[in-house]
């Protein structure tokens, strides 16, 4: 059984979460981790897809929000494409591959919007089995760092996804 984690990260926070999830999933799956610029445009051969990115302007990033992150907020660089653009070129699945989404976002309870929620909807429209709920992980401010305990939460969520995937395929 194989899993693929595709992430978009500007300051490294989302990548850290992706790698914590991958470590947890690797107990039961062979896991490949790819940043969105190098991610394959097809998930043929994978049994589980995990997609994660930062929440910008209440949703998945756009070219303009990624450039703002660089020019106004000091991000080291922006990926050529984000999760939004990758999902637009991702080949729809013929078999209902299990897919789940996560995001990183500012730790503000009343702040609306979630990149993971929008990604989950897009994955569903592409034919993925999105029965697992998306998850948000919190950062301090726009750049981070991650709120204390979030990597542990990510690992725990990875174990929950692994367990749910195992029961789905049993």
TITORLO-595573 format. One record per residue (C-alpha): residue in one letter; y, x, z; residue number from 1. Coordinates in steps of 0.1 Angstrom, whole numbers, padded with zeros to 4 digits, always signed. Layout:
! TITORLO-595573
{r=A&py=Y&px=X&pz=Z&k=NUM} .
...
This chain:
! TITORLO-595573
{r=X&py=+0000&px=+0000&pz=+0000&k=1} .
{r=X&py=+0034&px=+0013&pz=-0010&k=2} .
{r=X&py=+0069&px=+0005&pz=+0001&k=3} .
{r=X&py=+0103&px=+0014&pz=-0014&k=4} .
{r=X&py=+0135&px=+0016&pz=+0006&k=5} .
{r=X&py=+0167&px=+0017&pz=-0015&k=6} .
{r=X&py=+0200&px=+0023&pz=+0003&k=7} .
{r=X&py=+0236&px=+0028&pz=-0004&k=8} .
{r=X&py=+0256&px=+0049&pz=+0021&k=9} .
{r=X&py=+0291&px=+0063&pz=+0021&k=10} .
{r=X&py=+0294&px=+0080&pz=+0055&k=11} .
{r=X&py=+0257&px=+0084&pz=+0062&k=12} .
{r=X&py=+0252&px=+0055&pz=+0086&k=13} .
{r=X&py=+0232&px=+0033&pz=+0063&k=14} .
{r=X&py=+0211&px=+0063&pz=+0053&k=15} .
{r=X&py=+0203&px=+0070&pz=+0089&k=16} .
{r=X&py=+0192&px=+0033&pz=+0094&k=17} .
{r=X&py=+0171&px=+0035&pz=+0062&k=18} .
{r=X&py=+0153&px=+0066&pz=+0074&k=19} .
{r=X&py=+0146&px=+0051&pz=+0108&k=20} .
{r=X&py=+0131&px=+0020&pz=+0091&k=21} .
{r=X&py=+0111&px=+0043&pz=+0068&k=22} .
{r=X&py=+0097&px=+0062&pz=+0098&k=23} .
{r=X&py=+0085&px=+0030&pz=+0114&k=24} .
{r=X&py=+0070&px=+0016&pz=+0081&k=25} .
{r=X&py=+0052&px=+0049&pz=+0074&k=26} .
{r=X&py=+0027&px=+0040&pz=+0101&k=27} .
{r=X&py=+0012&px=+0014&pz=+0078&k=28} .
{r=X&py=+0026&px=+0021&pz=+0043&k=29} .
{r=X&py=+0032&px=+0050&pz=+0020&k=30} .
{r=X&py=+0071&px=+0048&pz=+0019&k=31} .
{r=X&py=+0095&px=+0062&pz=-0007&k=32} .
{r=X&py=+0132&px=+0063&pz=+0002&k=33} .
{r=X&py=+0158&px=+0065&pz=-0025&k=34} .
{r=X&py=+0196&px=+0064&pz=-0026&k=35} .
{r=X&py=+0209&px=+0038&pz=-0050&k=36} .
{r=X&py=+0219&px=+0063&pz=-0076&k=37} .
{r=X&py=+0184&px=+0076&pz=-0080&k=38} .
{r=X&py=+0165&px=+0044&pz=-0074&k=39} .
{r=X&py=+0141&px=+0032&pz=-0101&k=40} .
{r=X&py=+0150&px=+0001&pz=-0120&k=41} .
{r=X&py=+0116&px=-0014&pz=-0115&k=42} .
{r=X&py=+0094&px=-0019&pz=-0084&k=43} .
{r=X&py=+0061&px=-0020&pz=-0103&k=44} .
{r=X&py=+0035&px=-0005&pz=-0080&k=45} .
{r=X&py=+0053&px=-0013&pz=-0048&k=46} .
{r=X&py=+0042&px=-0040&pz=-0023&k=47} .
{r=X&py=+0073&px=-0040&pz=-0002&k=48} .
{r=X&py=+0110&px=-0035&pz=-0011&k=49} .
{r=X&py=+0136&px=-0028&pz=+0016&k=50} .
{r=X&py=+0173&px=-0028&pz=+0004&k=51} .
{r=X&py=+0203&px=-0018&pz=+0025&k=52} .
{r=X&py=+0239&px=-0011&pz=+0021&k=53} .
{r=X&py=+0273&px=-0013&pz=+0039&k=54} .
{r=X&py=+0292&px=-0046&pz=+0042&k=55} .
{r=X&py=+0326&px=-0042&pz=+0024&k=56} .
{r=X&py=+0350&px=-0071&pz=+0020&k=57} .
{r=X&py=+0324&px=-0095&pz=+0035&k=58} .
{r=X&py=+0297&px=-0087&pz=+0009&k=59} .
{r=X&py=+0280&px=-0059&pz=-0010&k=60} .
{r=X&py=+0302&px=-0031&pz=-0021&k=61} .
{r=X&py=+0320&px=-0032&pz=-0055&k=62} .
{r=X&py=+0333&px=-0002&pz=-0075&k=63} .
{r=X&py=+0368&px=-0010&pz=-0061&k=64} .
{r=X&py=+0357&px=-0012&pz=-0024&k=65} .
{r=X&py=+0338&px=+0021&pz=-0028&k=66} .
{r=X&py=+0368&px=+0038&pz=-0043&k=67} .
{r=X&py=+0390&px=+0024&pz=-0015&k=68} .
{r=X&py=+0365&px=+0039&pz=+0010&k=69} .
{r=X&py=+0371&px=+0073&pz=-0006&k=70} .
{r=X&py=+0409&px=+0071&pz=-0012&k=71} .
{r=X&py=+0420&px=+0052&pz=+0019&k=72} .
{r=X&py=+0393&px=+0058&pz=+0045&k=73} .
{r=X&py=+0381&px=+0093&pz=+0039&k=74} .
{r=X&py=+0345&px=+0087&pz=+0026&k=75} .
{r=X&py=+0333&px=+0120&pz=+0012&k=76} .
{r=X&py=+0323&px=+0104&pz=-0021&k=77} .
{r=X&py=+0311&px=+0071&pz=-0036&k=78} .
{r=X&py=+0279&px=+0065&pz=-0054&k=79} .
{r=X&py=+0281&px=+0058&pz=-0091&k=80} .
{r=X&py=+0265&px=+0024&pz=-0085&k=81} .
{r=X&py=+0260&px=+0003&pz=-0054&k=82} .
{r=X&py=+0233&px=-0021&pz=-0044&k=83} .
{r=X&py=+0251&px=-0049&pz=-0062&k=84} .
{r=X&py=+0249&px=-0031&pz=-0096&k=85} .
{r=X&py=+0214&px=-0019&pz=-0089&k=86} .
{r=X&py=+0202&px=-0054&pz=-0083&k=87} .
{r=X&py=+0218&px=-0064&pz=-0116&k=88} .
{r=X&py=+0196&px=-0040&pz=-0135&k=89} .
{r=X&py=+0165&px=-0044&pz=-0114&k=90} .
{r=X&py=+0136&px=-0058&pz=-0134&k=91} .
{r=X&py=+0126&px=-0092&pz=-0120&k=92} .
{r=X&py=+0091&px=-0092&pz=-0105&k=93} .
{r=X&py=+0062&px=-0112&pz=-0120&k=94} .
{r=X&py=+0043&px=-0110&pz=-0087&k=95} .
{r=X&py=+0061&px=-0121&pz=-0055&k=96} .
{r=X&py=+0067&px=-0087&pz=-0039&k=97} .
{r=X&py=+0079&px=-0090&pz=-0003&k=98} .
{r=X&py=+0115&px=-0079&pz=+0000&k=99} .
{r=X&py=+0139&px=-0077&pz=+0029&k=100} .
{r=X&py=+0175&px=-0066&pz=+0032&k=101} .
{r=X&py=+0197&px=-0049&pz=+0059&k=102} .
{r=X&py=+0233&px=-0039&pz=+0061&k=103} .
{r=X&py=+0256&px=-0018&pz=+0083&k=104} .
{r=X&py=+0288&px=-0035&pz=+0094&k=105} .
{r=X&py=+0316&px=-0032&pz=+0118&k=106} .
{r=X&py=+0307&px=-0043&pz=+0153&k=107} .
{r=X&py=+0328&px=-0074&pz=+0155&k=108} .
{r=X&py=+0310&px=-0106&pz=+0163&k=109} .
{r=X&py=+0334&px=-0130&pz=+0146&k=110} .
{r=X&py=+0337&px=-0110&pz=+0114&k=111} .
{r=X&py=+0322&px=-0131&pz=+0086&k=112} .
{r=X&py=+0301&px=-0119&pz=+0057&k=113} .
{r=X&py=+0270&px=-0097&pz=+0053&k=114} .
{r=X&py=+0259&px=-0075&pz=+0025&k=115} .
{r=X&py=+0223&px=-0081&pz=+0036&k=116} .
{r=X&py=+0227&px=-0119&pz=+0033&k=117} .
{r=X&py=+0240&px=-0116&pz=-0003&k=118} .
{r=X&py=+0214&px=-0090&pz=-0012&k=119} .
{r=X&py=+0186&px=-0113&pz=+0001&k=120} .
{r=X&py=+0199&px=-0142&pz=-0020&k=121} .
{r=X&py=+0200&px=-0119&pz=-0051&k=122} .
{r=X&py=+0165&px=-0107&pz=-0044&k=123} .
{r=X&py=+0152&px=-0142&pz=-0041&k=124} .
{r=X&py=+0168&px=-0151&pz=-0074&k=125} .
{r=X&py=+0149&px=-0122&pz=-0090&k=126} .
{r=X&py=+0116&px=-0136&pz=-0078&k=127} .
{r=X&py=+0110&px=-0116&pz=-0047&k=128} .
{r=X&py=+0094&px=-0131&pz=-0016&k=129} .
{r=X&py=+0124&px=-0131&pz=+0008&k=130} .
{r=X&py=+0107&px=-0150&pz=+0037&k=131} .
{r=X&py=+0117&px=-0122&pz=+0061&k=132} .
{r=X&py=+0153&px=-0125&pz=+0075&k=133} .
{r=X&py=+0179&px=-0099&pz=+0068&k=134} .
{r=X&py=+0192&px=-0077&pz=+0096&k=135} .
{r=X&py=+0226&px=-0062&pz=+0104&k=136} .
{r=X&py=+0231&px=-0029&pz=+0122&k=137} .
{r=X&py=+0265&px=-0021&pz=+0137&k=138} .
{r=X&py=+0290&px=+0008&pz=+0134&k=139} .
{r=X&py=+0321&px=+0016&pz=+0153&k=140} .
{r=X&py=+0351&px=+0010&pz=+0129&k=141} .
{r=X&py=+0350&px=+0014&pz=+0092&k=142} .
{r=X&py=+0334&px=+0049&pz=+0091&k=143} .
{r=X&py=+0311&px=+0047&pz=+0121&k=144} .
{r=X&py=+0293&px=+0063&pz=+0139&k=145} .
{r=X&py=+0265&px=+0038&pz=+0145&k=146} .
{r=X&py=+0267&px=+0019&pz=+0178&k=147} .
{r=X&py=+0245&px=+0034&pz=+0204&k=148} .
{r=X&py=+0209&px=+0021&pz=+0202&k=149} .
{r=X&py=+0211&px=+0010&pz=+0166&k=150} .
{r=X&py=+0186&px=+0036&pz=+0153&k=151} .
{r=X&py=+0162&px=+0023&pz=+0179&k=152} .
{r=X&py=+0169&px=-0012&pz=+0168&k=153} .
{r=X&py=+0163&px=-0001&pz=+0132&k=154} .
{r=X&py=+0129&px=+0014&pz=+0141&k=155} .
{r=X&py=+0119&px=-0017&pz=+0160&k=156} .
{r=X&py=+0129&px=-0039&pz=+0130&k=157} .
{r=X&py=+0109&px=-0016&pz=+0107&k=158} .
{r=X&py=+0078&px=-0022&pz=+0129&k=159} .
{r=X&py=+0085&px=-0059&pz=+0128&k=160} .
{r=X&py=+0087&px=-0058&pz=+0090&k=161} .
{r=X&py=+0056&px=-0037&pz=+0089&k=162} .
{r=X&py=+0037&px=-0062&pz=+0110&k=163} .
{r=X&py=+0049&px=-0092&pz=+0090&k=164} .
{r=X&py=+0040&px=-0075&pz=+0058&k=165} .
{r=X&py=+0005&px=-0066&pz=+0071&k=166} .
{r=X&py=-0001&px=-0102&pz=+0081&k=167} .
{r=X&py=+0012&px=-0114&pz=+0047&k=168} .
{r=X&py=-0012&px=-0092&pz=+0028&k=169} .
{r=X&py=-0042&px=-0097&pz=+0051&k=170} .
